[in-house]
C-alpha cells in the first residue's frame, strides 16, 4: 500500500473515532443519526474532468460506528480537489432528522418496525436489522442527498484500537489547552492530563478526545480537529517502512473500505502536494430542536446545504490575496496575558501591518478565527497559528481594519 492511501485511511480512522469518543459520555442530546433518504433527490453536479482524465474532485464518505457496530455515530464527506490540493471535510451531525422514502420504509418494516422519520444515525442498524443487503450503502446514499455531491469511496471505522493507531504513528505532539482531570470507574475512564505542549501516546490521546467536563460541544469539535491535524502531520513525516507496515496492520484491523490497492497507487501522485493548511472542516448548516421529546439536528433545506457545500468547493479555486497589504487587528480571546503582543511581534517581523490590539468580548473558542471582508483574504495567515479558520464576515470588522484575528485557546 502506498503512503497516500494510508494517510487517507488513517486520517479517516482517527477523525471518526475522535468524534465518537467525544460524544459517548453525553446523554444530554441523544445521538443524532438519521437517514435522509427522501423521495426528491438533490440534483448532483456533473463531475468535471481535466484533459488528463483525472477527476477534479475525489470524494469519500467517512463513517464511524459505535462500539456495538450498529449506530453510525460519525458521518462526514471528504472532498479532495486534484487541482488546488485542498481537502474539505463536511460533517453531517449524527442527529440529523431525515424521512425515508415510502418504498424504503415498507422494505424496512417487512423485517423490523421503524418510523419513517428518524435520525441519520439509526438508518444503518434499521436497514441491517431488516436484512437488506449492503446496509451501509443506504447511509452513503443519504449522505449524498444531503450534501448534493456524488461519493466515490467510503471508509467505515469502529472505535476499537484508536490508541493502537496513535502508537503506530509514534505518538503525536500537541498542546493540551488545560489541566484535564476526570474519573468514571463505571466506564473505566480515567483522565489525567496537564496543560501544555507535549508528546501524547495512544492512551493519552484517547483521554484528550474523551474529556468533556470543562468546555462546550463546539470547543470539543475544535479539539478533535486539532488532533486530526496533529495526526496528519505525524503521517506526513513517516519515513520508516517498518512503521508503515505496522500502521497498515493496525488500520486494516479497524476499517472497512472500497479503496483498493489500484486506487491508492493512482492517488500517490498527489502525495507530495498535501499541505496541512489546505485541510478545512465544516458542519452543514442547521439547528437543533426537540420534536416529540426527541432531539434532532434539522438542516435548513437541501438547496441551502447544496449551496453551502458548493460555495466552499468553489472557494478552493478563488484568488488568495496577500494579507501584508491589509491592516490587521489582533484580539486576545484566551485570557492569557501578553498573547496578542506576542503574535503582533511575530506577524510584524514577517512584514504584516498590525493596526491594533485588544481583548475579545465574544465567546471563547479553541480555534483562532481569522475574520476577513471577502473570499480569498487571510489564508496566508493560517500557518502562524496552531489551529485556525478563515471566516468571511465584513460586518464584524471595525472601521480602519481589513482583517480581525481572534486568538483561540490552543495558542500559547
C-alpha positions in Angstrom: 0.0 0.0 0.0 1.3 3.4 -0.9 1.6 6.2 1.6 -1.2 8.4 0.2 -3.8 5.7 0.6 -2.5 5.0 4.2 -2.7 8.7 5.0 -6.3 9.0 3.8 -7.5 5.9 5.7 -5.6 6.7 8.9 -6.9 10.3 9.0 -10.4 8.9 8.4 -10.0 6.4 11.2 -8.7 9.0 13.7 -11.3 11.5 12.7 -14.2 9.1 13.1 -13.0 7.7 16.5 -12.3 11.1 17.9 -15.9 12.2 17.1 -17.4 9.1 18.5 -15.5 9.1 21.7 -16.2 12.8 22.3 -19.9 12.1 22.3 -20.1 8.7 24.1 -20.3 10.1 27.6 -23.1 12.6 27.0 -26.8 11.8 27.5 -27.9 15.4 27.1 -28.6 15.2 23.4 -29.1 11.6 22.2 -27.0 10.5 19.2 -28.2 12.2 16.0 -28.1 9.7 13.3 -30.9 9.7 10.8 -31.3 8.6 7.3 -32.0 11.3 4.8 -33.2 9.2 2.0 -36.0 11.4 0.7 -38.1 10.9 -2.4 -36.9 14.0 -4.1 -33.2 13.7 -4.6 -30.9 16.7 -4.9 -29.6 17.2 -8.4 -26.0 16.1 -8.4 -23.4 18.3 -10.2 -21.6 16.6 -13.0 -18.1 15.6 -12.1 -15.6 17.7 -14.0 -12.7 16.0 -15.7 -9.5 17.6 -16.7 -7.7 17.0 -20.1 -5.6 14.2 -18.4 -8.8 12.4 -17.4 -8.2 13.0 -13.7 -11.4 13.9 -11.8 -11.4 17.5 -10.4 -12.8 16.1 -7.2 -12.2 12.8 -5.4 -14.8 12.2 -2.7 -15.2 9.8 0.2 -17.8 9.0 2.9 -16.3 8.8 6.3 -18.5 6.7 8.6 -17.7 5.9 12.2 -19.6 3.2 14.1 -20.1 2.9 17.8 -18.7 0.0 19.9 -21.8 -2.1 19.1 -21.3 -1.6 15.4 -25.0 -0.7 15.0 -25.1 3.1 15.1 -23.2 5.4 12.7 -22.0 8.0 15.2 -19.9 9.9 12.7 -20.7 10.8 9.1 -18.5 13.1 7.1 -17.9 13.7 3.4 -14.3 14.4 2.4 -13.6 16.2 -0.9 -10.1 16.4 -2.4 -9.5 18.9 -5.1 -6.9 17.5 -7.5 -6.2 20.9 -9.0 -5.7 23.0 -5.8 -4.9 20.1 -3.5 -7.4 21.4 -0.9 -9.2 18.9 1.3 -12.7 19.9 2.5 -14.4 17.8 5.1 -18.2 18.3 5.7 -19.6 16.9 8.9 -23.2 15.7 8.9 -24.4 15.7 12.6 -25.5 12.2 13.7 -28.9 13.5 15.0 -29.8 14.8 11.5 -33.6 14.4 11.0 -34.5 12.5 7.9 -37.5 11.0 6.3 -37.0 7.8 4.2 -39.0 7.1 1.0 -42.2 5.2 1.2 -40.5 2.3 -0.7 -37.6 2.0 1.7 -39.9 2.4 4.7 -42.0 -0.5 3.5 -38.9 -2.7 2.9 -37.5 -2.0 6.4 -40.9 -2.7 8.0 -41.0 -6.1 6.4 -38.3 -7.2 8.7 -38.2 -4.7 11.5 -40.6 -1.9 12.6 -39.2 1.6 12.1 -40.6 5.1 11.9 -40.5 6.8 8.6 -38.8 9.8 10.2 -35.7 9.0 12.1 -32.2 10.2 13.0 -29.5 9.6 10.4 -27.5 7.6 12.9 -30.3 5.0 13.1 -30.6 4.3 9.4 -27.8 1.7 9.2 -28.9 -0.5 12.0 -32.5 -0.4 11.0 -31.7 -1.4 7.4 -29.3 -4.0 8.6 -31.8 -5.4 11.1 -34.4 -5.7 8.3 -32.0 -8.0 6.5 -31.4 -5.7 3.5 -28.1 -6.3 1.6 -25.2 -3.8 1.9 -26.9 -1.7 4.6 -24.0 0.9 4.7 -24.9 1.9 1.1 -28.2 3.3 2.3 -26.4 5.7 4.7 -24.0 6.7 1.9 -26.9 7.4 -0.4 -28.5 9.6 2.3 -25.2 11.5 2.8 -25.0 12.1 -1.0 -28.5 13.5 -1.0 -27.8 15.9 1.9 -24.6 17.4 0.6 -25.6 17.2 -3.1 -22.4 15.6 -4.5 -21.6 12.0 -5.6 -19.4 9.9 -3.3 -16.6 7.9 -4.9 -15.3 5.9 -1.9 -16.2 5.0 1.6 -14.4 4.1 4.8 -16.2 2.8 7.9 -14.4 2.7 11.2 -15.1 1.1 14.7 -14.0 2.8 17.9 -11.6 0.0 19.0 -7.9 0.2 18.5 -7.7 4.0 18.4 -4.8 4.0 20.8 -3.0 1.4 18.6 -3.2 3.8 15.6 -1.7 6.7 17.6 1.1 4.4 19.0 1.8 3.1 15.5 2.3 6.7 14.5 4.9 7.0 17.2 2.6 9.3 19.2 1.6 12.9 18.4 2.8 16.3 19.5 0.2 18.9 20.5 -0.9 21.5 23.1 -3.3 20.4 25.8 -5.3 23.6 26.4 -6.0 23.0 30.2 -5.5 20.6 33.0 -7.8 17.7 32.5 -8.9 15.5 35.4 -11.9 13.3 35.3 -12.7 9.8 36.6 -15.6 7.5 35.9 -15.0 3.9 37.2 -18.2 2.7 35.6 -16.8 3.4 32.1 -13.3 2.5 33.2 -12.4 6.1 32.2 -9.5 7.8 34.0 -8.3 11.2 32.5 -5.3 13.0 33.9 -3.5 15.4 31.6 -1.5 18.5 32.3 -1.8 21.8 30.3 1.0 22.4 27.9 2.7 21.3 24.7 3.6 17.7 24.9 4.0 14.3 23.3 1.0 12.0 23.7 0.9 8.3 23.3 -2.3 6.4 22.3 -3.8 6.1 25.7 -3.2 9.8 26.5 -4.7 10.9 23.1 -7.8 8.9 24.0 -8.1 10.8 27.2 -7.9 14.1 25.3 -10.8 13.3 23.0 -13.0 11.8 25.7 -12.7 14.7 28.1 -16.0 16.6 28.3 -16.0 18.4 31.6 -15.0 22.0 31.1 -15.8 23.0 27.6 -18.7 23.2 25.1 -19.5 20.9 22.2 -18.1 23.5 19.8 -14.8 23.6 21.7 -14.7 19.7 21.7 -15.1 19.7 17.9 -12.1 22.2 17.7 -10.0 19.9 19.9 -10.9 17.0 17.6 -9.8 18.9 14.5 -6.6 19.8 16.2 -6.0 16.2 17.0 -6.6 15.2 13.4 -4.2 17.9 12.2 -1.5 16.6 14.6 -2.1 13.0 13.2 -1.9 14.3 9.7 1.4 16.0 10.5 2.8 12.8 12.0 1.6 10.8 9.0 3.3 13.1 6.6 6.6 12.7 8.5 6.7 8.9 8.3 9.8 7.6 6.5 10.2 4.2 8.0 9.0 1.2 6.0 8.6 -0.8 9.3 6.4 1.9 10.7 4.3 2.0 7.5 3.8 -1.8 7.8 2.8 -1.5 11.4 0.3 1.2 10.5 -1.2 -1.0 7.8 -1.7 -3.9 10.1 -3.5 -1.7 12.7 -5.5 0.3 10.2 -6.9 -2.6 8.3 -8.0 -4.3 11.5 -10.4 -1.4 12.3 -11.6 -0.1 8.9 -13.7 -1.4 6.0 -13.1 0.5 2.7 -13.6 0.1 -1.0 -10.3 1.9 -1.6 -8.3 -0.8 -3.3 -4.6 -1.0 -4.0 -5.0 0.3 -7.6 -6.9 3.3 -6.3 -4.2 4.0 -3.7 -1.5 3.8 -6.3 -3.3 6.1 -8.7 -3.6 8.7 -5.9 0.1 8.5 -5.0 0.9 11.4 -7.4 -1.0 13.8 -5.1 1.0 12.9 -2.0 3.8 15.5 -2.4 1.2 18.3 -2.7 -0.6 17.5 0.6 -0.5 20.5 3.0 -2.0 20.8 6.5 -3.0 24.4 5.8 -5.2 23.2 3.0 -7.4 21.0 5.1 -10.7 22.7 6.2 -13.6 21.3 8.3 -17.2 22.4 8.1 -20.5 21.3 9.6 -23.6 21.6 7.4 -25.9 24.5 8.4 -28.9 23.8 10.6 -30.3 24.0 14.1 -31.1 21.6 17.0 -34.7 21.2 18.0 -36.7 18.9 20.3 -39.6 17.3 18.5 -42.0 14.9 20.3 -39.4 14.5 23.1 -36.5 13.7 20.7 -33.5 15.9 19.9 -32.8 16.4 16.3 -30.4 18.3 14.1 -32.5 19.9 11.4 -30.6 21.0 8.4 -32.0 24.1 6.8 -33.0 22.6 3.4 -31.4 20.7 0.6 -30.9 23.7 -1.6 -29.2 25.7 1.2 -26.9 22.8 2.1 -26.1 22.2 -1.5 -25.2 25.9 -2.0 -23.1 25.8 1.3 -21.1 22.8 0.1 -20.5 24.0 -3.4 -19.6 27.6 -2.4 -16.8 26.2 -0.2 -15.6 23.9 -3.0 -15.6 26.9 -5.4 -13.7 28.9 -2.8 -10.8 26.4 -3.3 -10.3 27.9 -6.7 -10.6 31.5 -5.7 -7.7 34.0 -5.8 -5.8 34.2 -2.5 -4.6 37.7 -1.7 -1.5 38.8 0.3 -2.5 40.0 3.7 0.6 42.1 4.0 -1.3 44.9 2.3 -4.0 44.8 4.9 -4.5 46.4 8.3 -4.8 43.7 10.9 -6.4 43.9 14.4 -5.5 41.2 16.9 -7.9 40.3 19.7 -6.9 38.1 22.6 -9.8 35.6 23.2 -7.9 33.4 25.6 -7.4 35.4 28.8 -3.6 34.6 28.5 -1.7 37.7 29.3 0.6 39.0 26.6 -0.6 36.7 23.8 -1.8 39.4 21.5 1.5 41.2 21.9 3.4 38.0 21.1 1.5 37.5 17.8 1.8 41.2 16.9 5.6 40.8 17.2 5.6 37.6 15.1 3.5 39.0 12.3 5.2 42.4 12.3 8.5 40.6 11.8 7.1 38.7 8.9 6.0 42.0 7.2 2.4 42.3 8.2 0.8 45.6 9.3 -0.8 45.3 12.8 -3.2 48.2 13.4 -4.2 47.5 17.0 -4.5 45.0 19.9 -7.4 44.4 22.3 -9.2 41.7 24.2 -12.1 39.9 22.7 -15.6 40.3 24.2 -17.1 37.4 22.3 -17.5 33.7 23.1 -14.4 31.6 23.8 -13.1 29.3 21.0 -10.2 26.8 21.0 -9.6 27.6 17.3 -8.2 31.0 16.2 -10.6 32.9 14.0 -9.3 35.0 11.1 -12.2 37.3 10.1 -12.0 38.9 6.6 -14.0 41.1 4.4 -14.1 38.9 1.3 -13.2 35.5 -0.1 -9.5 34.9 -0.8 -8.3 37.0 2.1 -6.5 35.7 5.2 -5.4 32.3 4.1 -1.7 33.2 4.2 -2.0 33.9 7.9 -3.2 30.4 8.9 0.3 28.9 9.1 1.2 31.1 12.0 -1.4 29.6 14.4 -1.9 26.2 16.0 -5.4 25.7 14.6 -7.3 28.4 12.7 -10.1 29.1 10.3 -10.9 31.9 7.9 -14.4 33.5 8.3 -15.9 35.9 5.8 -17.8 38.4 8.0 -17.3 42.0 6.9 -19.9 43.2 9.4 -17.6 42.1 12.3 -14.6 44.1 11.1 -14.3 47.6 12.7 -13.6 50.7 10.6 -9.9 51.1 9.9 -9.2 47.4 9.8 -9.3 44.9 7.0 -8.7 41.7 9.0 -9.5 40.8 12.6 -7.7 37.9 14.3 -9.3 36.5 17.4 -6.7 34.3 19.2 -8.1 30.9 20.3 -7.4 28.8 23.4 -4.9 26.5 21.6 -2.4 29.3 21.1 0.3 29.8 23.6 
